[in-house]
Every structure is written in structure tokens, then in C-alpha cells.
Amino acid sequence: MAKAFDFNNLFLPPPKGRLRGATPAQIRAAERALGVTFPPEFTAMLRAVDGGRLRYNGLVPVELPPISHTSRKIYEIESLPGLRPPWGLVEDAANAHQEWELHPRLIPIEGDGHWFLCLDYRRCGPRGRPRVVHIESDSKEESLVAKSFGDFLAGLVRASEQYIFAITDPKLDSRALDRIVRSLGARRERAAVTSRWDWPPYLLAYTKSPASLRTSTDQDRQFPQLKRNAVLLTLDVRPEDASTCVRKLAAALGSRAQLIHQPLDQPPVSFKDLDKVDLTPAKAPKAPPFTEVDALDAILRGSPRKVLRFIRLGLRPNAPLTSPETPIDLAARHGRAGTLTVLLKHAKGRINSRDAFSNAIDHGAAGCLKVMLAAGLKPTSSHLADAILKGFIPSIKLLLKAGLRPTAEMIRINVAIPCEGGGDQAWFERETRAAEALRAFLLKAMHAK
């Protein structure tokens, strides 16, 4: 007999309407189509809720899947399938078996093609109790997630990596919360925003960015025990700083908030002796005069004045910014001629212009090409070949003016006459005329002195 589960609590409510289950006839039809008998817990789930997004979206698996799927000890799963066509369980399984050559006794219940979470009937047979396994399509690696679907359901928990407080005091409005959070050393992400904060010197996991705090309302009813649209305060922080940050928040908020979620794969935070917690803001390291994000934003937006200010603060125009591209490469790629002029004027040392020329040509940025040629940078014949292949006449003319000359081989390879039948007749004739005109222009340039 299947263990009783609260399936309405297991799934998140849909944006509209309510959770609905499948009929017995639909379930029997799906079993016949797949050639298996569903485990009792799976049948009970479909009868109660015909698939959807999970509120409890992770579990501790029997065996950890490959690191390519997750770097945590928690196996995350976003949803479970229903039977509603056109993309219900039967259709998904047929696609996985045909397109990804998944074993016919593996019934996928989640996955993106490169990996699948499956009911595994290979050992137990089509009428048995299947295990739940993770399959990597490319490497064929397998890992056991749960010994049965019942164990899978029983093990589901919230997979969030964040620490979440529920604001329980209705008098604690956004301004009061902002004062409390800032008294701990956090700073608003933007001056006018009182719902998001950075919290240096504490850091996020895997990056050098500061830990973050944000408020939100529980519109999806992630926490059904709370009142509708309850206010949540979410802390995103690396494990090394988690205990310190959570204890500081708990001590500062007191009875006005309650910690309602902490990551299952991290040690639980102790709330002993909160009255002894030091609420003095931790000394943050001296902030840099600008960040890579600031510089990147100024370059992409085409703000020469900001870029010039960052150069004076230490930005190097010809040093990698977003590896391996330099500010000069980025400005050329995005057609920011004014910004590129400033960067080239203040660049020191040797400039590797190969990528900058390629970026400008690939994106048809003739203005940037003109700026680089005026600065004395030298293009190569491969840049001319690229411009010919792209068919960008303004770029070709600038490169010819710079002294480059096409060769017969370059013209033959890079000027393509379209094949008839690839589009409508008008398109074919238009493209043919353009290719012939380009060829004639290049042949004339090739013989020019």
C-alpha cells in the first residue's frame, strides 16, 4: 500500500486555477503506452496532482551524480511530469527513447536531454517497483538517486542555498528593516532601493562579490505555513560566513523575524547566546576605485567620459578586462567609436589589434575601423578576407584605403554566388547582383596601382 503524501503541499499552486489530478483512465492509457505499471506512489501523485512545479525541490541522493550536474550534496529537481499532452510523460518518454536513445525500460520524469531522472524498470521488470536513477546521456554515467519512488518522495526537501527569514512583525516596514540591516554594515545596492543590500566583507560562494540581502513577498506560496504574501528576507552568503551573518541578523531582528529555511547540506546555525553577538559592522576592505562591472558597463553603453575617468583611476585599455578581451576589443565589438578613441589615445605599450579589427569587421562597425586606422593600427590581409566574406562594403573600402589589396584566391573563396532554389526568385536575383557587383569592385581594386 502506498504511503500517504500531502501532494497538494508538495507542489506549488499554478499561476491560474488550482491543482488538478489525472483520471484513472488517463493513467491506465499512459501505462499501456509506456508498457509499464507505475509504482503506487506515482499513481497516487498523478491522481492528486497531474504534474507541476515542486515546492520541495531537492533531496539527498543515495549516490551523488557527476559534478557536471551539481556541485552540492543536494540533488535538485524543478518539477515532476503530468499526463497532459502535447508534452506529458508519454510524449517526453517517446522523445527521449527516439532522440537520445534512452533504454526503453527507463521512463524519464525530468531532464533536458543531456541528463535524465528516470524510473528504472531494467532490473525489476515492467510490473515491478522501479528505482529512481540519474542518467548522463553523453557519458552514459549513472547514479542511484532513490531506491524507490516512495523513498524519493519521502526525501524531498527545499533545495535553496540561501538562508531565509520570515518577517513576523507587521510593524517592521521596509524603512525600519533598512535601518537594521545597514546598522550591521550592509549597504544598499542602489541609493533609492530599500529592498536589496550588499554586505561586505562577507562574500558570496564561488565569487569575490559581497554577500547579498533582499526582501521579497512569498507570492508563490513557497511557505504555506505563512500568511499569504508574507515578507521574506533572503541571505545569500558563502558557507564560511553563513553562521556569523545569520546570527547577527537573528540577534538584530529578535522576535520580529524567524529563520524558516537554511540549506540542508550546510551545518545548522546555532542560536545559542544571541545576546552576546557583536553587532558592530565588520571592517570592510577598502573598496576599489571602480570594478570590472563598472568599466564594462561604461564601455558597452558608450560613455567616453566615464571610461576616461576609469583610465585615470587605473583602467588599462589594452589589458584583459573580461578574459581574454581588453577594453579596446570590447569597444570595437560593440561599435563604440567615441569610447574606442579615448581608449586608443591612452593605451600604453604594444596594442594587440588583431582581435579589435576582427570584432569591428564581424559586427560591421566601420566607425571603429576608421578610428583604429586613424590611430595607426595595421590590419592584415585576413581582416580584408573577413570583410569580403561578410560583404561589408564600407569596411572593405576602408581596408583598401589602408593599403591592403585583394588576391584572386581571396575573391574566389570569399565572394559566393548564391545557389538557385535556396529562396524565392527575387531574393536569388538580388543576391546574385550584389555578389557580382562586389566581385567586379574587388577585381578592379586588385589591378589598381
ZAMARGU-4260 file (C-alpha; in steps of 0.2 Angstrom, whole numbers, plus 5000, padded with zeros to 4 digits):
<rodrens>
0) 5000/5000/5000 | 5007/5017/4995 | 5012/5029/5009 | 5001/5044/5011 | 5008/5060/5005
5) 5001/5078/5005 | 5003/5081/4986 | 4994/5097/4987 | 5008/5104/4998 | 5022/5096/4988
10) 5018/5106/4973 | 5017/5125/4970 | 5000/5131/4965 | 4998/5136/4947 | 4998/5154/4941
15) 4979/5152/4937 | 4966/5140/4944 | 4970/5126/4955 | 4980/5109/4956 | 4971/5095/4947
20) 4974/5077/4945 | 4973/5064/4931 | 4959/5052/4929 | 4961/5033/4931 | 4958/5031/4913
25) 4972/5043/4908 | 4984/5034/4920 | 4979/5017/4913 | 4982/5024/4895 | 4999/5031/4900
30) 5004/5014/4907 | 4999/5005/4891 | 5008/5017/4880 | 5024/5015/4890 | 5022/4997/4893
35) 5025/4998/4912 | 5015/4998/4928 | 5018/5014/4938 | 5023/5012/4957 | 5008/5015/4969
40) 5015/5032/4975 | 5017/5038/4957 | 4999/5033/4953 | 4993/5042/4969 | 5003/5058/4964
45) 4995/5058/4947 | 4978/5056/4954 | 4980/5070/4966 | 4991/5082/4955 | 4994/5080/4937
50) 5012/5086/4937 | 5019/5104/4941 | 5032/5114/4949 | 5039/5107/4966 | 5038/5116/4982
55) 5051/5104/4989 | 5063/5103/4975 | 5078/5093/4981 | 5084/5078/4991 | 5100/5070/4997
60) 5103/5056/4984 | 5109/5038/4988 | 5124/5042/4976 | 5129/5059/4971 | 5128/5062/4952
65) 5143/5068/4942 | 5150/5085/4946 | 5144/5092/4929 | 5126/5090/4936 | 5128/5098/4953
70) 5142/5104/4965 | 5131/5102/4980 | 5126/5087/4991 | 5108/5090/4986 | 5100/5083/4970
75) 5089/5097/4964 | 5073/5094/4953 | 5062/5108/4947 | 5046/5098/4943 | 5038/5082/4940
80) 5028/5077/4924 | 5009/5075/4922 | 5000/5067/4908 | 4993/5082/4899 | 4998/5082/4880
85) 5006/5088/4870 | 5021/5087/4882 | 5016/5075/4895 | 5025/5060/4902 | 5021/5049/4887
90) 5027/5061/4874 | 5043/5066/4884 | 5047/5047/4886 | 5045/5044/4867 | 5056/5059/4863
95) 5070/5053/4875 | 5069/5035/4868 | 5070/5040/4850 | 5081/5056/4850 | 5093/5052/4865
100) 5092/5033/4863 | 5087/5031/4881 | 5084/5012/4886 | 5065/5008/4884 | 5064/5002/4902
105) 5070/5019/4908 | 5055/5031/4910 | 5061/5049/4911 | 5052/5060/4924 | 5064/5075/4922
110) 5079/5081/4912 | 5084/5091/4897 | 5091/5078/4885 | 5109/5079/4891 | 5103/5071/4908
115) 5088/5062/4914 | 5080/5057/4930 | 5071/5041/4927 | 5060/5027/4934 | 5072/5012/4931
120) 5062/4996/4926 | 5078/4987/4920 | 5080/4976/4935 | 5063/4974/4942 | 5054/4972/4925
125) 5039/4982/4919 | 5027/4977/4933 | 5040/4979/4947 | 5044/4993/4959 | 5057/5004/4949
130) 5072/5013/4957 | 5075/5031/4953 | 5091/5035/4944 | 5101/5049/4936 | 5107/5046/4918
135) 5120/5056/4909 | 5116/5055/4890 | 5133/5059/4884 | 5145/5050/4896 | 5132/5036/4900
140) 5136/5038/4918 | 5123/5033/4931 | 5119/5036/4949 | 5106/5030/4961 | 5095/5044/4967
145) 5082/5034/4977 | 5079/5015/4980 | 5060/5018/4976 | 5049/5032/4971 | 5041/5032/4988
150) 5059/5035/4995 | 5061/5049/4983 | 5045/5057/4988 | 5049/5055/5006 | 5066/5063/5004
155) 5061/5079/4996 | 5066/5095/5004 | 5069/5113/4999 | 5084/5114/4989 | 5088/5133/4991
160) 5106/5138/4995 | 5100/5154/5004 | 5095/5157/5022 | 5078/5164/5023 | 5069/5174/5037
165) 5051/5177/5038 | 5046/5195/5044 | 5034/5191/5058 | 5031/5209/5065 | 5019/5219/5053
170) 5026/5235/5061 | 5043/5231/5054 | 5041/5240/5037 | 5054/5242/5024 | 5062/5258/5031
175) 5064/5251/5048 | 5071/5235/5041 | 5083/5245/5030 | 5090/5254/5046 | 5093/5237/5055
180) 5102/5230/5040 | 5113/5245/5037 | 5117/5246/5056 | 5125/5229/5053 | 5137/5236/5039
185) 5126/5231/5024 | 5124/5244/5011 | 5110/5247/4998 | 5113/5240/4981 | 5107/5257/4974
190) 5104/5273/4984 | 5085/5273/4981 | 5082/5254/4983 | 5077/5248/5001 | 5075/5230/4996
195) 5092/5224/4991 | 5109/5226/5000 | 5127/5221/4998 | 5135/5215/5014 | 5154/5217/5014
200) 5166/5210/5019 | 5156/5194/5019 | 5156/5185/5002 | 5145/5175/4990 | 5150/5157/4987
205) 5162/5155/4972 | 5165/5173/4968 | 5173/5189/4976 | 5156/5198/4976 | 5149/5203/4993
210) 5136/5193/5001 | 5118/5200/4997 | 5102/5203/5006 | 5085/5205/4998 | 5067/5206/5003
215) 5053/5199/4993 | 5035/5193/4996 | 5030/5174/4996 | 5018/5176/4980 | 5021/5158/4975
220) 5017/5151/4992 | 5034/5143/4994 | 5030/5143/5013 | 5012/5138/5015 | 5013/5140/5034
225) 5015/5159/5032 | 5002/5171/5028 | 4998/5175/5010 | 5011/5187/5003 | 5022/5186/5018
230) 5038/5197/5018 | 5054/5186/5017 | 5072/5192/5020 | 5084/5181/5010 | 5103/5180/5014
235) 5115/5174/5000 | 5132/5170/5008 | 5146/5158/5007 | 5147/5144/5020 | 5162/5151/5029
240) 5152/5167/5033 | 5135/5160/5035 | 5135/5157/5054 | 5141/5174/5058 | 5129/5183/5046
245) 5114/5173/5052 | 5117/5175/5070 | 5120/5194/5068 | 5103/5195/5058 | 5094/5185/5071
250) 5101/5195/5086 | 5097/5212/5077 | 5079/5207/5072 | 5075/5197/5088 | 5057/5192/5089
255) 5052/5202/5074 | 5058/5189/5062 | 5061/5170/5061 | 5073/5159/5052 | 5062/5147/5042
260) 5075/5140/5030 | 5093/5135/5030 | 5102/5124/5017 | 5101/5106/5021 | 5119/5102/5015
265) 5126/5115/5027 | 5129/5113/5046 | 5114/5121/5056 | 5117/5138/5063 | 5117/5139/5082
270) 5106/5152/5090 | 5114/5150/5107 | 5119/5166/5117 | 5112/5178/5104 | 5113/5192/5117
275) 5132/5191/5116 | 5133/5193/5097 | 5143/5208/5092 | 5133/5219/5081 | 5147/5231/5077
280) 5149/5231/5057 | 5164/5221/5052 | 5178/5231/5044 | 5176/5230/5026 | 5192/5231/5015
285) 5195/5247/5006 | 5183/5247/4991 | 5192/5248/4974 | 5190/5265/4964 | 5180/5255/4951
290) 5175/5237/4947 | 5176/5227/4931 | 5157/5228/4930 | 5158/5247/4931 | 5171/5248/4917
295) 5162/5235/4907 | 5145/5245/4909 | 5154/5261/4904 | 5161/5253/4888 | 5146/5244/4882
300) 5135/5260/4885 | 5147/5270/4875 | 5152/5283/4889 | 5169/5291/4884 | 5169/5302/4900
305) 5166/5288/4912 | 5179/5277/4903 | 5192/5292/4904 | 5188/5293/4922 | 5191/5275/4925
310) 5208/5276/4915 | 5214/5289/4927 | 5209/5278/4941 | 5219/5263/4934 | 5209/5255/4920
315) 5222/5249/4907 | 5214/5250/4889 | 5225/5236/4882 | 5225/5224/4897 | 5212/5210/4898
320) 5196/5215/4907 | 5184/5201/4904 | 5196/5187/4899 | 5203/5187/4886 | 5195/5203/4879
325) 5203/5220/4883 | 5193/5236/4884 | 5199/5240/4866 | 5192/5224/4860 | 5175/5226/4868
330) 5173/5244/4862 | 5177/5238/4844 | 5165/5223/4846 | 5150/5234/4851 | 5154/5249/4839
335) 5158/5262/4852 | 5169/5273/4841 | 5170/5288/4854 | 5175/5276/4868 | 5187/5267/4857
340) 5195/5284/4853 | 5198/5288/4871 | 5205/5270/4874 | 5217/5271/4860 | 5223/5288/4865
345) 5228/5282/4882 | 5234/5265/4879 | 5252/5262/4884 | 5263/5249/4877 | 5260/5237/4862
350) 5242/5235/4857 | 5237/5218/4850 | 5225/5225/4837 | 5221/5208/4828 | 5205/5205/4839
355) 5199/5223/4839 | 5200/5223/4820 | 5191/5206/4819 | 5177/5212/4831 | 5174/5228/4821
360) 5173/5219/4805 | 5162/5205/4811 | 5149/5217/4818 | 5150/5230/4803 | 5157/5244/4815
365) 5165/5254/4801 | 5166/5269/4813 | 5178/5259/4824 | 5188/5253/4810 | 5191/5271/4804
370) 5196/5276/4822 | 5209/5261/4823 | 5216/5265/4806 | 5217/5284/4811 | 5227/5279/4826
375) 5240/5270/4815 | 5235/5252/4819 | 5239/5240/4805 | 5226/5227/4798 | 5231/5211/4789
380) 5225/5203/4773 | 5215/5191/4784 | 5205/5205/4790 | 5201/5210/4772 | 5196/5192/4768
385) 5184/5193/4783 | 5176/5209/4777 | 5174/5202/4759 | 5166/5186/4767 | 5154/5197/4777
390) 5151/5208/4761 | 5153/5224/4772 | 5157/5237/4758 | 5161/5252/4770 | 5174/5241/4779
395) 5181/5234/4763 | 5184/5252/4756 | 5192/5257/4772 | 5204/5242/4772 | 5208/5245/4753
400) 5212/5264/4758 | 5224/5257/4771 | 5234/5249/4758 | 5228/5231/4758 | 5224/5223/4741
405) 5213/5208/4737 | 5220/5192/4728 | 5212/5182/4715 | 5211/5167/4728 | 5203/5178/4741
410) 5190/5184/4729 | 5186/5166/4723 | 5184/5159/4741 | 5175/5173/4749 | 5163/5180/4736
415) 5150/5167/4735 | 5136/5167/4721 | 5120/5160/4730 | 5113/5144/4724 | 5097/5144/4714
420) 5082/5137/4724 | 5088/5142/4741 | 5075/5156/4742 | 5062/5165/4731 | 5067/5171/4714
425) 5068/5189/4719 | 5080/5185/4733 | 5091/5175/4722 | 5092/5188/4708 | 5096/5202/4721
430) 5109/5192/4730 | 5117/5187/4713 | 5118/5205/4708 | 5126/5210/4724 | 5139/5196/4723
435) 5143/5200/4705 | 5145/5219/4709 | 5156/5215/4724 | 5167/5204/4713 | 5169/5217/4700
440) 5173/5230/4713 | 5187/5219/4720 | 5194/5214/4704 | 5196/5232/4699 | 5204/5236/4716
445) 5216/5221/4714 | 5223/5228/4697 | 5223/5246/4704 | 5240/5254/4707
</rodrens>
